[in-house]
Amino acid sequence: MTKRSKKAGTIDRFLALPDAEKEKISREFDKEFIGETFRPLSPENRRLWRKAKRKRGRPRVGRGADAVLVSLERTLLKRADAYAKSHGMSRSRLIARALEVALSA
């Protein structure tokens, strides 16, 4: 098992505080109707909020992608991987291009 870094995180720093200091900090969260103190977001905060809400992951290509399980002979797969690597593309992109060529013929 690996040791955690010696750099104390926010939680560790909070737990190391004396009880009186913890109480003082946590009083903020005991207030009622705290939502009434909120203001509209500033333009900068609105930009950050929109950025944070964006969906993560790979960008869509075309109408999206589906994963498929395909069985290939091992030496053919090794040759395909070597070709894809030497041409700077993924295995999926190589297979997609091959299918496009085969279906356009």
N, C-alpha and C positions, 0 to 999 in steps of 0.2 A: 504494500500500500504506500502511496506517495505522500510525503508531508506537504501540508499547505504552506503557501509562501508566508514569510514572516511579516509581510506588509499587511497591516490590520485593515480590514474592510470597514464599511460604515456600521454594520451591525456590531462587529467586535469593539469598535470605538465606543458605541453607545453602551454596550454591556459593561465596559470598563469604567464608566462614569459612576460617581457616588449616587446613592438612591435619591437624594434630594435633587440632584441635577436632572436625573431621569424623570422625576415627577414634574419638575418645572417644564421640561421639553414636552412631555406627554399631555400637559394641560390643554395645549392647543387643540388636541383631538377630542376633548371632552365637551367642547362648545356645541350648543344646539343651533340649528338654522345657519350653519356656516355657509351654505349655498347662497344665501342672500348677500353675502359679502363679495361674491364673485363679480368681475367686470367682463365685458366683451373682450375677446382676444385682440391683441394688437396685430397689425398687419404682419409683423415678423413672426409672432407666435402662431398666427393662422397659417402661414406658409409652412412652419415646422409641423403643425398638426396635420395638414394635408399630406405632407411628405411621410409622416409616421403611419398614416392610415393606408397608404398604398399597399397593394398586394405584393408580397415578396415572391421570389422564385424566378424561374426562367421566363423570358419574354415569349409571348405567343408568336408562333410562326404559322401563317395561314389561319386555319380554323382550329388550331391547337394540335395536340398530339395524343396518341394512345400508345401504351406499352403493349408489345406483342412478344410472345415467346416463340422463337424460331430455332429449329435445330439445324446445325450446319456441321459438316464434316470438319474435324479438328484442323487438318492441314489447310483447308480452304479458309477457315476462320483466321488462322495465323497469318496466311498470305493477305487476307483482307485487312487485318489489323495493321500489318506492316505497311501496306499501301496507304491506308488512311493516315497513319502517323507520318509517313514520308511526304504526304501531300497536305499536311496540316489540317486534317479534318477528323471528326469523330467517326466511330464505327456506324452510328445511326445515320449520319449525313451521307456516308458512302453508300449504305444500303438504300437510302431514300433516292440518291442520284441514280443508282443502278435500276431501281424500280421505275423511275421516270423515263430512263432511256428505253427500258424493255416495253413499257406501256405506250410509248410514243411511236414505236416501230410498227 
